[in-house]
Amino acid sequence: MANFQDATASYTMKGYLSAVAEDDGTLVVYVWDVLSPELKRVHRIAGKIMIERKASDPWSAVDDKTLALVSQETLDKLTSWLASG
């Protein structure tokens, strides 16, 4: 696992993504921990996106559009949290 920690950053994010086969498609689940400079979790961002595609390997059903949605939802939630003070 690569470590891109920047000593000048206010926060670091550590994320997890899962793709799970479901009866009606593929469920993409994401969890991001927002970490302090001391690497203590100060906030968690989580969500899920259901896509209608299925595959024997669930990751094969996940396309760039789905990953862009994960990115956008993550940024929206992070921005909202940062704005809340």
C-alpha positions in Angstrom: 0.0 0.0 0.0 1.4 3.4 -1.0 1.7 6.1 1.6 1.1 9.6 0.2 1.0 11.3 3.6 2.0 15.0 3.3 3.3 16.5 6.5 1.7 19.9 5.6 -1.8 18.5 4.9 -4.6 19.2 7.3 -6.2 15.8 6.7 -5.3 12.5 5.0 -8.0 10.2 3.6 -7.9 6.4 3.6 -10.4 4.6 1.5 -12.0 1.3 1.0 -14.1 0.1 -2.0 -16.0 -3.1 -2.4 -18.0 -4.5 -5.3 -20.6 -7.1 -4.3 -22.9 -9.2 -6.6 -26.6 -8.7 -5.8 -29.7 -10.3 -7.3 -30.5 -7.2 -9.3 -27.0 -6.0 -10.2 -23.8 -5.0 -8.5 -23.5 -3.0 -5.3 -20.4 -0.7 -4.9 -19.7 0.3 -1.3 -17.2 3.0 -0.3 -15.9 4.1 3.0 -13.4 6.9 3.5 -11.8 7.7 6.8 -10.7 11.3 7.2 -7.5 11.3 9.4 -5.9 14.1 11.4 -2.2 14.8 11.0 -1.7 12.3 13.8 -3.6 9.7 11.7 -6.5 9.6 14.1 -9.9 9.3 12.4 -11.9 12.5 12.7 -14.7 11.8 10.2 -16.1 8.9 8.1 -17.6 9.2 4.7 -19.6 6.2 3.5 -22.1 5.4 0.8 -23.2 2.8 -1.8 -24.2 2.8 -5.4 -26.3 0.1 -7.0 -25.6 -0.5 -10.7 -27.8 -2.7 -12.9 -24.9 -4.6 -14.5 -23.8 -8.0 -13.2 -20.7 -10.2 -13.8 -19.2 -13.3 -12.3 -16.5 -11.0 -11.0 -18.4 -8.0 -9.5 -15.5 -5.6 -10.3 -16.0 -6.4 -14.0 -19.4 -4.7 -13.8 -17.9 -1.5 -12.3 -17.2 1.1 -15.0 -15.7 4.6 -15.1 -19.1 6.3 -14.7 -19.7 4.4 -11.5 -16.3 5.4 -10.1 -16.9 9.0 -11.1 -20.2 8.8 -9.1 -18.2 7.5 -6.1 -15.8 10.4 -6.5 -18.5 13.0 -6.8 -20.5 11.7 -3.8 -17.3 11.6 -1.8 -16.3 15.1 -2.7 -19.8 16.4 -2.0 -19.8 14.8 1.5 -16.3 16.0 2.3 -17.1 19.5 1.2 -20.2 19.5 3.3 -18.4 18.3 6.3 -15.6 20.8 5.9 -18.1 23.6 5.6 -19.8 22.6 8.8 -16.8 23.7 10.7 
